[in-house]
């Protein structure tokens, strides 16, 4: 997939091949249903979701940079600080943690919602510590 940096997030989702499009769309819906998103922004060609700072991102494998060959990764900015990191794919990232979903069937809604809430909690805690 050729990345056009002038496009918006909806265009990105529309251009994704299947099953990435469905997987990414389900994850995006879960993000908006579960946490308070203050900003949705394309960074490095992928959608990032912000509270006080970046909370998470949805990285489709068809974005050529980022080291993901297939599927869709749900990455958490403060993933290494989560109470339980066993669910994440450990791939040498320093601060981020991510889980890769190859198909929509791989998404465990309850687990994803729990991870999103923990990411939001950590974002808020870091914000309050800085104040």
NORWO-V283797 format. One record per residue. N is the residue number from 1. RES is the residue in one letter. SS is DSSP state (a for helix, b for strand, c for the rest). Layout:
BEGIN
n->N res->RES ss->SS
n->N res->RES ss->SS
END
This chain:
BEGIN
n->1 res->X ss->c
n->2 res->X ss->c
n->3 res->X ss->c
n->4 res->X ss->c
n->5 res->X ss->c
n->6 res->X ss->c
n->7 res->X ss->c
n->8 res->X ss->c
n->9 res->X ss->a
n->10 res->X ss->a
n->11 res->X ss->a
n->12 res->X ss->a
n->13 res->X ss->a
n->14 res->X ss->a
n->15 res->X ss->a
n->16 res->X ss->c
n->17 res->X ss->c
n->18 res->X ss->c
n->19 res->X ss->c
n->20 res->X ss->a
n->21 res->X ss->a
n->22 res->X ss->a
n->23 res->X ss->a
n->24 res->X ss->a
n->25 res->X ss->a
n->26 res->X ss->a
n->27 res->X ss->a
n->28 res->X ss->a
n->29 res->X ss->a
n->30 res->X ss->a
n->31 res->X ss->a
n->32 res->X ss->a
n->33 res->X ss->a
n->34 res->X ss->a
n->35 res->X ss->c
n->36 res->X ss->c
n->37 res->X ss->c
n->38 res->X ss->c
n->39 res->X ss->b
n->40 res->X ss->b
n->41 res->X ss->b
n->42 res->X ss->b
n->43 res->X ss->b
n->44 res->X ss->c
n->45 res->X ss->c
n->46 res->X ss->b
n->47 res->X ss->b
n->48 res->X ss->b
n->49 res->X ss->b
n->50 res->X ss->b
n->51 res->X ss->c
n->52 res->X ss->c
n->53 res->X ss->c
n->54 res->X ss->b
n->55 res->X ss->b
n->56 res->X ss->b
n->57 res->X ss->b
n->58 res->X ss->b
n->59 res->X ss->b
n->60 res->X ss->b
n->61 res->X ss->c
n->62 res->X ss->c
n->63 res->X ss->c
n->64 res->X ss->c
n->65 res->X ss->c
n->66 res->X ss->c
n->67 res->X ss->c
n->68 res->X ss->c
n->69 res->X ss->c
n->70 res->X ss->c
n->71 res->X ss->c
n->72 res->X ss->b
n->73 res->X ss->b
n->74 res->X ss->b
n->75 res->X ss->b
n->76 res->X ss->b
n->77 res->X ss->c
n->78 res->X ss->c
n->79 res->X ss->a
n->80 res->X ss->a
n->81 res->X ss->a
n->82 res->X ss->c
n->83 res->X ss->c
n->84 res->X ss->c
n->85 res->X ss->c
n->86 res->X ss->c
n->87 res->X ss->c
n->88 res->X ss->c
n->89 res->X ss->b
n->90 res->X ss->c
n->91 res->X ss->c
n->92 res->X ss->c
n->93 res->X ss->c
n->94 res->X ss->c
n->95 res->X ss->c
n->96 res->X ss->c
n->97 res->X ss->b
n->98 res->X ss->b
n->99 res->X ss->b
n->100 res->X ss->b
n->101 res->X ss->b
n->102 res->X ss->c
n->103 res->X ss->c
n->104 res->X ss->a
n->105 res->X ss->a
n->106 res->X ss->a
n->107 res->X ss->c
n->108 res->X ss->c
n->109 res->X ss->a
n->110 res->X ss->a
n->111 res->X ss->a
n->112 res->X ss->a
n->113 res->X ss->a
n->114 res->X ss->a
n->115 res->X ss->a
n->116 res->X ss->a
n->117 res->X ss->a
n->118 res->X ss->a
n->119 res->X ss->a
n->120 res->X ss->a
n->121 res->X ss->a
n->122 res->X ss->a
n->123 res->X ss->a
n->124 res->X ss->a
n->125 res->X ss->a
n->126 res->X ss->a
n->127 res->X ss->a
n->128 res->X ss->a
n->129 res->X ss->a
n->130 res->X ss->a
n->131 res->X ss->c
END
